[in-house]
């Protein structure tokens, strides 16, 4: 295999198909905790799906798809510079406390069997900084933390069997947690 120096950015994108689980095993909580975000993607709208299907099947074969329209927008150095910029954003101590309070609340909330650990707090603050930077700001707000919290935490908590049987979704429980934690205001 290829080795990577520690300073190299290394990204892992994984997909999870909710239908074909046969022969696969759920990742242990400790491994799930190492993913920064879990994002849900909906199926495309009918017209978009038709357009995708039309373009992909128009005279092309799987590995010969025309990717000439795909252009590189960031290089390795750009990614590293963006990571450094996000890491250096001004973050008020109250924002850090807010992120930690949200994560700690997942450990105490009824309906959650296993709450997020300290990696969740770290990931929440890192993702909130990235979100602020994408919004063109050089500071993090409570809304940045709250907006990204479901994506950061949904794979880091486990609901109690009672709630799972009743059909509750992790995001519903996270919404309650976010409502229960008071956001800092200026």
C-alpha positions as CSV (number, residue, x, y, z in Angstrom):
1,X,0.0,0.0,0.0
2,X,0.9,3.6,-0.3
3,X,2.0,5.5,2.8
4,X,1.0,9.0,3.5
5,X,3.0,11.5,5.6
6,X,1.1,12.7,8.7
7,X,0.8,16.3,7.4
8,X,-1.1,15.1,4.2
9,X,-4.8,15.8,4.2
10,X,-6.6,12.4,4.0
11,X,-10.2,12.2,3.3
12,X,-12.6,9.3,3.5
13,X,-16.0,9.4,1.9
14,X,-18.2,6.4,2.5
15,X,-21.7,5.6,1.4
16,X,-24.3,3.7,3.2
17,X,-27.1,2.0,1.3
18,X,-30.1,1.4,3.5
19,X,-31.4,-1.5,1.4
20,X,-28.4,-3.8,0.8
21,X,-27.1,-4.6,4.3
22,X,-26.9,-8.4,3.9
23,X,-23.4,-9.6,4.4
24,X,-22.3,-6.3,6.0
25,X,-21.8,-5.5,9.6
26,X,-22.4,-2.2,11.4
27,X,-19.2,-0.4,12.3
28,X,-18.4,-0.3,16.0
29,X,-19.2,3.0,17.7
30,X,-15.4,3.8,18.1
31,X,-15.0,3.6,14.3
32,X,-18.1,5.6,13.5
33,X,-16.8,8.3,15.9
34,X,-13.9,8.9,13.5
35,X,-16.1,10.2,10.7
36,X,-16.6,13.9,10.9
37,X,-20.1,14.1,9.4
38,X,-23.0,11.8,8.5
39,X,-25.1,13.6,5.8
40,X,-28.4,12.3,4.5
41,X,-29.0,12.7,0.8
42,X,-32.5,12.5,-0.7
43,X,-33.2,11.0,-4.1
44,X,-33.2,13.6,-6.9
45,X,-36.5,15.0,-8.1
46,X,-38.1,13.2,-11.1
47,X,-37.0,15.7,-13.7
48,X,-33.4,15.8,-12.3
49,X,-33.3,12.0,-12.4
50,X,-34.5,12.0,-16.0
51,X,-31.8,14.5,-16.9
52,X,-29.1,12.5,-15.1
53,X,-30.2,9.3,-16.8
54,X,-30.4,10.9,-20.2
55,X,-26.8,12.4,-19.9
56,X,-25.2,9.3,-18.5
57,X,-26.7,6.9,-21.0
58,X,-26.3,9.0,-24.2
59,X,-23.6,7.0,-26.1
60,X,-21.4,6.3,-23.1
61,X,-20.2,3.2,-21.3
62,X,-19.5,3.0,-17.6
63,X,-15.8,3.6,-17.4
64,X,-15.8,5.8,-20.5
65,X,-18.1,8.5,-19.2
66,X,-17.2,12.0,-20.5
67,X,-15.8,13.8,-17.5
68,X,-14.3,16.7,-19.5
69,X,-16.8,19.1,-17.9
70,X,-15.5,18.3,-14.5
71,X,-12.8,20.7,-13.5
72,X,-10.5,20.9,-10.5
73,X,-11.4,23.7,-8.1
74,X,-9.0,23.0,-5.3
75,X,-5.5,21.6,-5.1
76,X,-3.9,19.9,-2.1
77,X,-2.3,23.2,-1.0
78,X,-5.7,24.9,-1.2
79,X,-7.3,22.3,1.0
80,X,-4.5,22.6,3.6
81,X,-4.8,26.4,3.5
82,X,-8.6,26.2,4.0
83,X,-8.1,23.8,7.0
84,X,-5.6,26.3,8.5
85,X,-7.9,29.2,8.0
86,X,-10.9,27.3,9.6
87,X,-8.7,26.3,12.5
88,X,-7.6,29.8,13.2
89,X,-11.1,31.4,13.1
90,X,-12.0,33.5,16.2
91,X,-14.0,31.3,18.5
92,X,-15.3,32.9,21.7
93,X,-15.0,30.7,24.8
94,X,-18.8,30.7,25.1
95,X,-19.1,29.0,21.7
96,X,-16.7,26.3,22.8
97,X,-18.7,25.8,26.0
98,X,-21.9,25.7,23.9
99,X,-20.5,22.9,21.7
100,X,-19.3,20.9,24.7
101,X,-22.7,21.5,26.4
102,X,-24.6,20.1,23.4
103,X,-22.4,17.0,23.2
104,X,-22.6,16.4,27.0
105,X,-26.4,16.8,26.8
106,X,-26.4,13.8,24.4
107,X,-25.0,11.7,27.3
108,X,-27.7,12.7,29.7
109,X,-30.8,12.9,27.5
110,X,-33.5,10.4,28.0
111,X,-33.9,8.2,25.0
112,X,-30.2,8.1,24.2
113,X,-28.5,5.0,25.3
114,X,-25.0,6.1,24.2
115,X,-24.1,9.7,23.9
116,X,-21.3,11.4,21.9
117,X,-17.8,11.5,23.4
118,X,-15.2,14.2,23.4
119,X,-14.4,13.6,19.7
120,X,-18.0,14.8,19.1
121,X,-17.2,18.1,20.8
122,X,-14.0,18.5,18.7
123,X,-15.8,17.6,15.5
124,X,-18.7,19.9,16.3
125,X,-16.3,22.9,16.8
126,X,-14.2,22.1,13.7
127,X,-17.3,21.7,11.5
128,X,-18.9,24.9,12.9
129,X,-15.6,26.8,12.0
130,X,-15.7,25.4,8.5
131,X,-19.3,26.4,8.1
132,X,-18.5,30.0,9.3
133,X,-15.7,30.2,6.8
134,X,-17.9,29.0,4.0
135,X,-20.3,31.8,5.0
136,X,-17.5,34.3,4.6
137,X,-17.1,35.0,8.3
138,X,-14.0,34.9,10.4
139,X,-15.8,34.1,13.6
140,X,-18.1,31.3,14.8
141,X,-21.7,31.9,16.0
142,X,-24.0,29.7,18.0
143,X,-26.1,29.2,14.9
144,X,-23.0,27.7,13.1
145,X,-22.8,25.2,15.9
146,X,-26.5,24.4,16.0
147,X,-26.8,24.1,12.2
148,X,-24.1,21.5,11.8
149,X,-24.8,19.6,15.0
150,X,-27.1,16.9,13.5
151,X,-24.6,16.0,10.8
152,X,-21.8,15.8,13.4
153,X,-23.7,13.9,16.1
154,X,-26.2,11.6,14.3
155,X,-23.7,8.8,13.9
156,X,-22.2,9.3,17.4
157,X,-25.3,8.5,19.4
158,X,-27.4,5.4,19.9
159,X,-31.1,5.6,20.8
160,X,-32.6,3.4,23.5
161,X,-34.4,0.3,22.2
162,X,-37.7,1.8,23.4
163,X,-37.4,4.8,21.1
164,X,-36.1,2.7,18.2
165,X,-39.2,0.4,18.6
166,X,-41.5,3.4,18.6
167,X,-39.9,4.5,15.3
168,X,-38.1,7.6,16.6
169,X,-35.3,8.9,14.4
170,X,-32.0,10.1,15.8
171,X,-32.5,13.6,14.3
172,X,-35.8,14.0,16.2
173,X,-34.0,13.2,19.5
174,X,-31.1,15.5,18.5
175,X,-33.7,18.3,17.8
176,X,-34.9,17.9,21.4
177,X,-31.3,18.0,22.7
178,X,-30.6,21.2,20.8
179,X,-33.7,22.8,22.2
180,X,-32.7,21.9,25.7
181,X,-29.2,23.5,25.5
182,X,-29.2,27.3,25.9
183,X,-27.3,29.1,23.3
184,X,-25.0,31.9,24.3
185,X,-26.2,35.4,23.3
186,X,-24.3,38.6,23.2
